[in-house]
């Protein structure tokens, strides 16, 4: 049976090639990346000694989001993630809003990851390296999702090894002081919430498994298994790394660190490991970038199929079984942003867009029936409330920018519908 095609005769459906291990690796590659190397310092600046509480709160919200997303992905195993779920459960506008928030927010994430890699590989030419990384990884994704999953597996292994070295060096150092883990007077409720919102940036990768729903074998079984496994591993790794870093750096020292894990290694007296950490950070950023480009292109594909984006982007390559036009378009936009953008501003902006995306996911999961695999009611309720709370707790500049971009997307949707209604 032939695949459905676009108007120019090219297929627009993808092949199911990924099993549970590959899906878990894609999720890990999206989460265990540059976020842990970059997000600890701004989070510590917000939460002070309440950093670990903020991490735990981000993990709880991420768990609710992941559970809701996994149940929905098993029900609707198609590319697009919450864009598809929102349309099917809540209506066309809410699916569009989720897809818009995801594409815009994750485009900023892609640029942030590329710039992080550039700052570690060649600090003086970070923007040029970032653009080169985007071009190279777009080419990798273009040749097929299986190659991407294999490269992501290698990146995850390298990053986990580097993080393990950081943890061991910190915990065995004579500078280690467990008393630093105590919550002091510098931790405020608002600061902890803001830290959780910033740290959510480092968790928001499990959606990549759902957005690859059309390329996963037996999605009803694979996706609900892969999502919690990937999230659980990531939360454990982050908690261990954050606790280890706080045994050699005070919250104030961590807040001021330009490269938190490198500074932690120096404080632990293991200067010889600093180059290893730098390489690990670059590999982590590239691994995250690879998986992010993969996910954004799949949501772009889904939105193009429904004409919320140009229909030409819905084509699937007849040989490589990838949405090649969407991948090239996303890669081009990310390259432009990476050439001109700022990594720190991208984190807050990305978190806002992705939290909006997951708020729609939780609202969609609420509408599932028991026969459709609905999670416990408390999960989507807590997830929805948590997403809104963390989004509003982000730095004011991120909230304003995120709200403006969301409003622009909603306006574009309204204009498109109005024009379509007047077309004979």
N, C-alpha and C positions, 0 to 999 in steps of 0.2 A: 504493500500500500504506500503510495507516494505521500510526501509531506505537503501540507498546505503551503501555498506560495503567496508572495506579494504580487502586486499588480505587474511587476516587471518579470514575473516568472521564477523568481528566486525563492527558495523555501524560507519559512519564518518560524519553524518549530525546531527545538533542540533535541539532541539525543541524550538518553538517560545512561550515564556512564559511571557516576560516583556512588560508592557504597558508604557505610558508616565511617570507616577509618578516614577516607578522603574527606568526607563532610566535616568530621571533627577537626581535621588538620586545617581545612579552610577557615573554620571558625577560630581556631587557635592562632592561625596566622594573622587574622584580622584583629584579634584582641591582644595577644601577647606580642606587642610590637613597640613602636616608639612611644606610645602613650605612657608606659611605665618609666621610660627614660626622661620624659619631658613634663609629665603632669604632676609629679610629686612636689616640685618646688612651688608652683602657683597654688596648689591645694594646701600646702603647709603655710603659705602666706595668709591664706584665708582662715584656716582652722587652728593654726598653732599646734598645741599639743593634742588637739582633738582630731588629728589627721586620721588615725585608725578608725575612729567613730565614723568619720565621713566616708572612709573606704567601705566600711561595713554597710552604711546606708545606701551607698551607690550599688553595692552588691545585692542588697535586698530588692531595690527597684529593678535592677538588671534581671534578677531571677524571675520576678513577676512578668516582666516584658518577655523574657525568653520562653516562659511557660505558655503565655498567651500566644506568642508567635509560633511556637512549635505545634500547638493544637490547630491553629489556623492553617499552617503550612501543610499539615497532614490532610486537612480537609480540601485545601485548594493548592495542589502541587504544581503551580505554574510560576514562571519567572515574574518577578515584580514585587513579591513580599506583601507588605501592608498596603501598597497601592491596589493590589488585587483584592485583599481582604476587605478593605474599606469600601470599595465599590460594590462588592457582593453583599456585604452585611449592612452597610450604613447608607449607601447611595453614591452616585458618581462623584459628587463634589468632595466628599470626605476622602475617598480613595485618591482623587487628584491632589488634595491638600497634603496627604501623607507622602505621595510620590514626589511632589514638588519639594517638600521639606527634606526628604531623603536625598534627592539628586543635588540640590543646592548645598545642603549641609555636608554631604559626603564629598562633594567636589572640593569644598574648603578643606576637608580632612585629607584628601589626596594631596593637595598642595602643601599642607602642613607636614605630611610624612615625607614628601619629596625634599622639602627645605630642611627637615631634620637630618635626613641622610646627607644632604649637601654640606651642612654645617659641621658634620663629623668627618666626612671624607676630605673636604677641602674648604676650610672656613672662609678663606678669602674669595672663593668663587662659588659660594653656596647656591646662588640662583642658577648659574650655568650648569652645575652638577645636577640640580633638581630637575631642570628641563631635560637633560640627557637621560636621567633615570626614568622620567615619564615616558619618553620616546621608546626606550629599550623595553620597558615592561609592557607597554601597549603592544609592542611587536610580539612579546611572549604570549600574551593573552590572545592575540589574533590567530596564533597557530594551533589553539585548542585548549580546552579546559583541563584535560588530563595532564598536559605539560605544566600548566599553571599549578595544579595541585601537587605535582612532584616537586617543583621548585619551592613551593610554600612549605612542604614537609622538611626540606633541607634548612630553610630559614628558621623554622620553629626549633629544630634541633640545636642549631647554633645559638640562638637567643637563650634557650633554656640552659644551655651549658654556661653561658656567660653570667646569667642571673644566679645560677648555683654558685659560681665562683665568688660573686659579690656577697652572697649570703654567708658562705663559709668564712670568707676573709673578715667580714664584719663581726660575726658571732664569736670568732676565735681570737679576735684582736684584744690586746691589753687595754685598748681605749674603749672597749665595749662597756656600756653602763646601762643596765636594764631600767634603772630609775628614770631614764629619759622617756620611757614609754608612758609614764603617768600623765593623766590629764590635769593640766594646770589651770590657773585663772585666765590665761590668755585664750582659752577656748570658749567661744560664744555659740549660741544656737544658730544665729544667722551665718556665722563663719563656717560652722560645720556643714550647714546646708549648701553654702556656696562651694565648699570643697567637694562635697558629694557630686554637685553638678559638674564641676571641672573634671573630677575623677571618672565620671560616667563616660567621658571621651575615651578613656582607656578600655572601657568594657564594651562599647557599642560596636561589636564585630560579629556577634552571634547571628545577626540578621543576614549575614552573608550566606549562611546555610539555607535560610528560607528563600532568599532571592534566587538561589540556584535550584529551586524546587523542581524545575522542568528538566534538570540534568541529573537528578538523584534517582537511583534505582529504588523501587518500592518505597516511595516517599512517606506513606502512612506509617511505616515502621522505622525508616531510617531517620527522618527529621526529628520526631519526638525523642529518639535516643541520642542523636548527635548533639542537639542543642544543649541539654543540661550537662552532658559530659564535658563539652568544651567550656561552658561557663564555670562549672565546678573546678576544673583544673586551673583556669585562669584566676579565679578568686583566691584559691589556695596559694598560687604563686605570688600574686600581688601582695597578699597579707604577709607572707613570709619575707618578701623583699622589703616592704615598707617597715616592718618591725625591725629587721636587721639594720637598715639604714639609720633608724632612730636610736640604735644602740651606740652609734659612733658619731652621729651629728645631732645637735639639739634641734628642736623645731625651728628656732630662729636661724641657725646655720643652714638648715635645709631650705628654708624659705629664700635665702639669699644666694643659693647655689645656682650657677649657670648650667652646670652639668652634674646633677645630684648624685648619680651613681659613681661617677669619676671622683667627685669630692669625697664620697663615702669611702672609696677604696684608698684614697690618699690618707684620710683620717685614720684608717685602720692600719696604716703603715705598709701597705702592699702596693707601692708605686709601680712596681713592675707589671701589675695587671691593668694599669690605666690604658695602654694601647689596646689591650684585649677588650676592655669595656667600650672603647671608641668604635672598634670594629663591630662589636655586638650591637651597638646602637644603630650603626649604619645598616647592618643586615636586618635588624628589627624594623627599621623604617621602610626599607625596601620590601620586606615581606608583607607589611601592612599595606603599603601602596599597591602591591600586586593584587591582593585580595580585595581592596577597596575599588580599584578600577574594574575588577570583575563584577562586583555587586552593583555599582552605579550603572554600568553598561546594560545589565539585565533589567534594571528598573526602567532605564531609558527605552529598552526594547519593548517592555510591556506598555509604557505610556504611548509609544509610537504606534503600536498595534491599535490603540483606541483613539488615535489621532489627537491626543493631547500634546504630542510632539510630532514633528514632520514624519509622515508615513514612510518615507524613504529609509528611516533609521530602523525599521522593523525587519529588514532583510537578514537572513541567516546564511552564512557562507556554505556553499554546497559541498565543499571538501572538508573544512575544519569544523563545521557545525557550531559556529560561534556567531553572535550578532556583530559582524565585523564593522558595519557602518556605524553602529552605536558606539563601539569601542574606539574607533578612530575619532569620532566627534567628541566623546568624553575626554580622550587623551589630548586632543587639541586644546580644549577649554582649560583642562588642568595645567597644561604646559604654560599657557598664558598667565594663569593665576600664580603659578610657581615662579614665573619670571619676574613678577611685580609685587607679590604679596608678602605678608609678615606672619611667621609661624605662630606667634603668641596670640594674636588677634583671632587666628583661624580656629583655635581650640574652643573658645567660648561660643563663637558663631556656629561652629559645627555641632556642639552639644545642644544648643537651642533647637536647631532644625531637626536633629535626630530625636530629641525628647518629644517634639510635636508628633513626629512619625510614630513613636511608640505609644503615645496617648491614643492615637487612632487605632492602633493595634489592640490595645486593652479594651477600648470601647467596642471594637468588633468582636472580641472574644466573649464579652458579656452576652452577646446575642446568640451564641451557640447553645444548642439544646444538649441534654444529656446524651441523646443518641448520636450527636455529632462530635462527642468527645470533649464537651465543655469542661474546663478546669473548675476547681472550687471557686465559688463566687468571690471570695475574698481576694483571690489572685488578681483578676482584672480591675477590681475596685482599688486595691492598694497600688497596683501598677499605674493606673490612670491618675490617681491623686498624687503619687510620687513623681510622675513625669511633670505634671503642671507645677508642683512645688519646687522641684529642682530647676526647672526652666526659668521660673520667676526669681529664683535666688541667685542666678548667675550675675556676673558683673553687669552694671547698668548698660554699658555700651553694647554688650552682647545681646541683652534683652531688646534694646531699641532696634539694633540692626536686624535681629531675627524677626521681630514683629513687622518691621517695614518690608522685609523680603517676603514674609508670609502674606502680607496684605497685597503686595504686588502680584504674587501668584494668584490670589483669589480674584483680583481685578482682571487679570488676563483670562482667567476661566470665565468670568462673567461676560467679558467682551466677546470671547469666542462663541459662547452660547447665544448671545444676542445676534451676532452676525449670522450664525447658522440658522437661527429662527427666521431671519429675513430673507434667507436664500431660497428661491423657488425650487 
